[in-house]
Amino acid sequence: MAIRQYASRWAVDLSKNIVNDGVVYDVDAINQSIEFILSTFFGERMFKLRFGSPLGRVLFSSLNENTGEKLLNGVINAIRRYENRIVILDDESQLILYPDQNAIRLNILYILNDRQITSKFDKKIYL
């Protein structure tokens, strides 16, 4: 019987050292987690009704500087609540409004807790 190895089919590159005590610290994994938090409406998850972000509340509403700042604070609080592998740099994070495109851009700057690496979540979101 021949034994085959399918190393190229792993979802995670095993040559990288991205697992430390069972916690994944890869920047791509963090950004994917942030995107998951932001794209989930409050009440959408059956057993975690408070999980999610306030982005769903702003659909079809007009955004201005005041509401944009409140939204940024809500987004940062949601990420802090559910992503404990990072520290968000509030003063460096920003929300940019594109009213003519019904879009926003989120630039969330953060530091990975254990590795002290600075990275950012940067995404344009169409509302």
Steps between C-alpha positions, in 0.01 A plus 500: 500500500640840399481793739450838339556837654288795399691781671373755249140440610542627855300814577794631705859511381663265750844644431395826670506528877157657544372291788612575853330318787198433283445865403541613140683832461535529124402849380275353230314300764453813714370701204264219405370493857445876497313475171282224645416716804419801283284308255282343770180676605408512868265210575609300197681229697253285688690456827701823492239766437738784597765384250550729203555864416289811444567503124164337431322793664636752251369328188289745300567784744691816430840533659669823597802581715308465828333170415824378340691560822236315703514215251881482523479486880237225479711301255810531719303392808358198314847392388638545852220294648559195279861519380729473800819423304553867411516849649331765284668838463198730522681820405642343184176335386264680269177477307488680165162587348426467128143641487487507118576125493297399809819359644741533789862401544611358833865529596543325833861502621588236759785324678513122538519434874775240526716596204481879523451522123304798370255434219168633374162401375427711192178442313260700288143399581203579277185564700 
